[in-house]
């Protein structure tokens, strides 16, 4: 895992913790928003904040909010960033 990977993960975890009102220390890559007790509306707010922070757009199926893990969310962000960078390059 590179430093950039940690940066994306840390930023995603920080957003989830802030929006979900949970301690970032309890978050793991295997955590799901559902496990953390984060409601659907809050999950949507999390996605909007992530999109804004990274200046990306998730495809509708890009982030599985119910059963997807935080690692899946981080992977989706990294995938969107890679596509964005490929278009820019």
N, C-alpha and C positions, 0 to 999 in steps of 0.2 A: 504494500500500500504506500503510495507516494504522499508527499506533503500536501499536494493539491487535493488528493482524495480525502485526507483528514480535514482540510479546510471546508470542502463541500459537506462532509458528514457533520462536522461541528456546527456549521451554519444551519443545516437542516434540523439537527437536534435542538439547537437553541430556539429556533422558530417553533418547533413542536412543543417544547417546554413552556415557552412564553404564552403561546396561544392556548395550549391545553391546561395551563396552570398546574404543571407537574414539575417536580425537581429534575433537572437535566441529569442528575446522577442516577436516576432509576431507569433511564432510557438505555436500551441495548439495541444492536442491529436486529435482533429477533423480535423486539417489541412490535405490537400492532397498535394502531390508534384505538381499536376496539378494546384491547387488553388494558389500555391506559385510561379507559372510561371517557374517551373523547367523542363527543357527539358529532353527528354528520355535519351540522352547520359549522361547528368549529373546525372540522376537517377541511371543509371548503375554504374557510378563512386561512388555514395553514397553507393550502395549495396556492391561493392568491398571493400570500406573502412570499412564498418561495419563488413564484413566477416573477414577482416584482423585484426581489432581491437579486436574482440571477439574470433578469431580463430574458426570460424564456417563456415558452408556451407549452403546456402539456397537452398532448392529444387527449381526447375524451377518455380513452382507455389507458392512458399512460401511467396513471397512479391508481392502484387498487386500494381504496381507502378502508374497505371493510376487512379484508383478510390479508392484504399486503403488509409486509414487515417494513420497519423503518429502513432496513437495508435496501428493500425493493424501491422505496421512495428515493433514497440516495442514488441508487443505480439509474432511476428514471431521470433525475436531475442531471447526472453525469452524461447520460445519453443525449438529453436535450442540449446540453452545453456542447457536446461533441458535434452534433448536427449544426448548431449555430456557428461554431468555429470553422467547420468545413465549408459552410456557405460564405463566411467572411474571407476565408483564405483563398 
